Amino acid sequence: MAEHGEFLTEMVKLQLWFIWAWRQRHPEESFQHVIRTRVDIFRKTDINAGPSKNTKTAGDFTLPAWLDLETRAEALCREAGSADAFETRAWELFRSTVEARIGRDFAEGDNLDNYQCGSLRYNIPKPEEVRVFFHIGNRIAPRSIFEDPAYLPGCFFQLMDETENKFGARELDTSTWLNSYPRWLALFPQSWQDHSTLHSEEVGWSLGHWGQFVSAKGTFNHKHGKLMRQTGELPFKVRVSWCSFRDLRDHLHRYLAKGRQS
């Protein structure tokens, strides 16, 4: 529980730091817009009655307790002369509601029960669609999904077999920071990288963007946090990509064969 408390604390502090830094580069965006759409601080507070992970929306921003915090934080942001100064002062504003959530947040677990294929979950495609969108979690925490070279390929084979048999799917796609991460990209064929494009939204509130600051154990990734503070940007850009089942199956068979030989 202590590690989880540190995770919530460090993630919220980093996101507060980011808000100030982002607004210096994007003064056209209101404070309200940034805190609601570019970070997920709300979900990590006790004001949030729902889960903090893998939700479809960023939260209910009409709650009076949240509106009060948001207004006071905006005033601090206008007064602060640096990202560090804003982080320090704003954290004192959010500290009590974040710390009040720690026990409940720890007890809620990873919220990955609806993942159909190990650490992968697919959206049910519409009848005319041949491409399935998938999500990535970590059902084997505290171990990394990259620890066993055969683990993720097994998840992908299951996803492809299942969605092909059930829905006639022939392609898959996703949007994630992992599409800029070398260990992830090693799992995919050249066509995946050929089709890769930057996400239309540079930074959003979801784990598709902020998951790079979560370690395999679910703790805060200090290495990536340090990189963010040095550059003011996400260490790994969120990219969108897709490929065919045929290309991925062929590549994964070669990937596994190479691993057995080494």
C-alpha positions as CSV (number, residue, x, y, z in Angstrom):
1,M,0.0,0.0,0.0
2,A,2.9,2.4,0.7
3,E,4.2,1.9,-2.8
4,H,0.7,2.6,-4.2
5,G,0.5,5.8,-2.2
6,E,3.9,6.9,-3.6
7,F,2.6,6.1,-7.1
8,L,-0.5,8.3,-6.7
9,T,1.5,11.0,-5.2
10,E,4.3,11.0,-7.8
11,M,1.9,10.7,-10.7
12,V,-0.3,13.6,-9.6
13,K,2.8,15.8,-8.9
14,L,4.2,15.0,-12.3
15,Q,0.9,15.9,-14.0
16,L,0.7,19.2,-12.0
17,W,4.3,20.0,-13.2
18,F,3.2,19.1,-16.8
19,I,0.1,21.4,-16.7
20,W,2.3,24.5,-16.1
21,A,4.9,23.5,-18.6
22,W,2.3,22.6,-21.3
23,R,0.4,25.9,-20.8
24,Q,3.7,27.8,-21.4
25,R,3.8,26.2,-24.9
26,H,0.1,26.3,-25.5
27,P,-1.3,29.6,-24.0
28,E,-4.3,29.3,-26.2
29,E,-5.6,26.3,-24.1
30,S,-7.4,27.2,-20.9
31,F,-6.3,25.7,-17.5
32,Q,-9.7,24.0,-17.3
33,H,-9.1,22.3,-20.7
34,V,-5.6,21.1,-19.8
35,I,-6.5,19.7,-16.4
36,R,-9.5,17.9,-17.7
37,T,-8.3,16.5,-21.0
38,R,-4.5,16.2,-20.9
39,V,-4.0,14.7,-17.4
40,D,-6.1,12.4,-15.2
41,I,-5.7,14.0,-11.8
42,F,-9.5,13.8,-11.1
43,R,-9.5,10.0,-11.2
44,K,-6.8,9.9,-8.6
45,T,-8.7,11.9,-6.1
46,D,-11.2,10.8,-3.5
47,I,-13.8,13.1,-5.2
48,N,-13.9,10.4,-7.9
49,A,-16.5,7.8,-6.8
50,G,-15.5,5.4,-9.6
51,P,-12.4,3.5,-10.4
52,S,-9.2,5.2,-11.3
53,K,-8.1,2.8,-14.0
54,N,-9.3,1.8,-17.5
55,T,-12.3,4.0,-17.5
56,K,-14.0,5.3,-20.7
57,T,-14.2,8.9,-19.5
58,A,-11.9,11.1,-17.5
59,G,-14.5,11.8,-14.8
60,D,-17.4,14.0,-13.7
61,F,-16.1,17.5,-13.6
62,T,-19.4,19.0,-12.5
63,L,-18.9,18.0,-8.9
64,P,-18.7,21.0,-6.6
65,A,-15.7,19.7,-4.7
66,W,-13.7,19.3,-7.9
67,L,-14.8,22.7,-9.3
68,D,-13.5,24.3,-6.1
69,L,-10.1,22.6,-6.4
70,E,-9.9,23.4,-10.1
71,T,-10.6,27.1,-9.5
72,R,-8.0,27.3,-6.7
73,A,-5.4,25.5,-8.8
74,E,-6.0,27.8,-11.7
75,A,-5.2,30.8,-9.5
76,L,-2.0,29.1,-8.3
77,C,-1.0,28.4,-11.9
78,R,-1.4,32.1,-12.8
79,E,0.8,33.1,-9.9
80,A,3.5,30.5,-10.2
81,G,6.7,31.5,-12.0
82,S,7.8,27.9,-12.8
83,A,6.5,24.4,-13.3
84,D,8.4,23.4,-10.0
85,A,6.7,26.2,-8.1
86,F,3.3,25.3,-9.3
87,E,3.8,21.6,-8.6
88,T,4.8,22.4,-5.0
89,R,2.0,24.7,-4.2
90,A,-0.7,22.8,-6.1
91,W,0.3,19.5,-4.6
92,E,-0.5,20.9,-1.1
93,L,-4.0,21.8,-2.5
94,F,-4.6,18.2,-3.9
95,R,-2.6,16.3,-1.2
96,S,-5.5,15.5,1.2
97,T,-7.9,14.2,-1.5
98,V,-5.3,12.1,-3.2
99,E,-4.1,10.6,0.1
100,A,-7.7,9.9,1.1
101,R,-8.0,7.7,-2.0
102,I,-5.0,5.5,-1.5
103,G,-6.6,2.7,0.4
104,R,-9.7,2.4,-1.9
105,D,-7.5,2.8,-5.0
106,F,-5.2,0.0,-3.8
107,A,-8.1,-2.3,-3.1
108,E,-9.8,-1.8,-6.5
109,G,-6.9,-3.7,-8.2
110,D,-6.0,-3.4,-11.8
111,N,-9.6,-3.5,-13.3
112,L,-8.5,-5.9,-16.1
113,D,-11.1,-8.7,-15.6
114,N,-12.6,-8.0,-19.0
115,Y,-9.4,-8.7,-20.9
116,Q,-10.2,-11.7,-23.1
117,C,-6.6,-12.6,-24.2
118,G,-4.2,-12.4,-21.4
119,S,-2.9,-8.9,-21.2
120,L,-4.8,-7.9,-24.4
121,R,-8.5,-6.8,-24.8
122,Y,-10.3,-6.3,-28.1
123,N,-13.3,-4.2,-28.9
124,I,-16.1,-6.1,-30.5
125,P,-16.1,-5.0,-34.2
126,K,-19.2,-4.0,-36.1
127,P,-20.5,-6.6,-38.6
128,E,-18.9,-4.9,-41.6
129,E,-15.5,-4.3,-40.0
130,V,-12.5,-6.6,-40.6
131,R,-10.2,-4.7,-38.2
132,V,-10.3,-5.0,-34.4
133,F,-8.9,-2.4,-32.0
134,F,-7.1,-3.8,-29.0
135,H,-6.0,-2.5,-25.6
136,I,-3.0,-3.4,-23.5
137,G,-2.8,-4.1,-19.8
138,N,-0.6,-6.2,-17.5
139,R,-2.4,-9.3,-16.2
140,I,0.9,-10.8,-14.9
141,A,2.0,-7.9,-12.6
142,P,4.4,-7.6,-10.9
143,R,6.2,-9.3,-13.7
144,S,6.7,-7.3,-17.0
145,I,4.7,-8.3,-20.1
146,F,8.1,-8.4,-21.8
147,E,9.8,-10.7,-19.3
148,D,8.9,-14.0,-21.1
149,P,9.5,-13.5,-24.8
150,A,6.7,-16.0,-25.6
151,Y,4.0,-14.3,-23.4
152,L,2.8,-11.4,-25.6
153,P,3.0,-13.5,-28.9
154,G,0.7,-16.0,-27.1
155,C,-1.7,-13.2,-26.3
156,F,-1.7,-12.0,-29.9
157,F,-2.2,-15.5,-31.4
158,Q,-5.2,-15.9,-29.1
159,L,-6.6,-12.5,-30.0
160,M,-6.2,-13.2,-33.8
161,D,-7.6,-16.7,-33.6
162,E,-10.6,-15.7,-31.5
163,T,-11.6,-12.6,-33.4
164,E,-11.1,-14.3,-36.8
165,N,-13.3,-17.2,-35.8
166,K,-16.0,-15.1,-34.1
167,F,-16.1,-12.0,-36.3
168,G,-14.1,-12.7,-39.5
169,A,-11.5,-10.2,-38.5
170,R,-8.3,-10.0,-40.6
171,E,-6.5,-6.9,-39.2
172,L,-5.8,-5.3,-35.9
173,D,-4.9,-1.8,-34.7
174,T,-4.2,0.2,-31.6
175,S,-3.1,3.6,-30.3
176,T,-0.5,3.7,-27.5
177,W,2.8,5.1,-26.3
178,L,4.1,1.6,-26.7
179,N,4.1,2.1,-30.5
180,S,7.2,4.3,-29.9
181,Y,8.8,1.7,-27.5
182,P,11.5,-0.5,-29.1
183,R,10.7,-3.7,-27.1
184,W,7.1,-3.5,-28.2
185,L,7.9,-2.7,-31.8
186,A,10.1,-5.9,-32.0
187,L,6.9,-7.9,-31.8
188,F,5.5,-6.4,-35.1
189,P,6.2,-6.7,-38.8
190,Q,7.5,-3.9,-41.0
191,S,4.0,-3.2,-42.2
192,W,3.1,-2.1,-38.6
193,Q,5.9,0.5,-38.6
194,D,5.0,1.5,-42.2
195,H,1.5,2.3,-41.1
196,S,2.5,4.1,-37.9
197,T,1.4,7.7,-37.5
198,L,1.4,10.1,-34.6
199,H,-1.8,10.3,-32.6
200,S,-3.9,13.4,-33.5
201,E,-3.9,14.3,-29.8
202,E,-0.3,14.9,-28.7
203,V,-1.1,14.3,-25.0
204,G,-4.4,13.0,-23.6
205,W,-5.6,11.9,-20.2
206,S,-5.7,8.1,-20.7
207,L,-3.2,5.4,-19.9
208,G,-2.5,5.2,-23.6
209,H,-0.5,8.3,-23.0
210,W,0.4,8.2,-19.3
211,G,0.9,4.4,-18.9
212,Q,4.6,5.0,-19.7
213,F,4.9,6.3,-16.1
214,V,3.6,3.1,-14.6
215,S,6.1,0.3,-13.9
216,A,5.4,-3.5,-14.3
217,K,4.7,-3.6,-10.6
218,G,2.2,-0.7,-10.9
219,T,4.6,1.7,-9.1
220,F,5.8,5.0,-10.5
221,N,8.4,4.9,-13.2
222,H,10.9,7.4,-11.9
223,K,13.2,7.0,-15.0
224,H,10.5,8.1,-17.4
225,G,9.3,10.8,-15.0
226,K,12.8,12.3,-15.0
227,L,12.8,12.3,-18.8
228,M,9.5,14.2,-18.8
229,R,10.9,16.8,-16.4
230,Q,14.0,17.3,-18.5
231,T,12.1,17.8,-21.8
232,G,8.6,18.8,-20.9
233,E,7.3,16.1,-23.2
234,L,6.2,12.5,-23.1
235,P,9.3,10.3,-23.4
236,F,7.4,8.1,-25.9
237,K,5.0,9.7,-28.3
238,V,1.6,8.1,-28.8
239,R,1.3,6.6,-32.2
240,V,-1.5,4.7,-34.1
241,S,-0.8,1.7,-36.2
242,W,-2.3,-1.4,-37.8
243,C,-1.3,-4.5,-39.7
244,S,-2.9,-7.7,-41.1
245,F,-3.2,-10.9,-39.1
246,R,-1.2,-12.6,-41.8
247,D,1.8,-10.2,-41.4
248,L,1.7,-10.4,-37.6
249,R,1.4,-14.2,-37.5
250,D,4.3,-14.6,-39.9
251,H,6.5,-12.2,-38.0
252,L,5.7,-13.7,-34.6
253,H,6.6,-17.2,-35.8
254,R,10.0,-15.8,-36.9
255,Y,10.4,-13.9,-33.7
256,L,9.7,-16.9,-31.6
257,A,12.0,-19.1,-33.7
258,K,14.8,-16.6,-33.4
259,G,14.3,-16.6,-29.6
260,R,14.6,-20.4,-29.4
261,Q,17.8,-20.3,-31.3
262,S,19.5,-17.6,-29.2
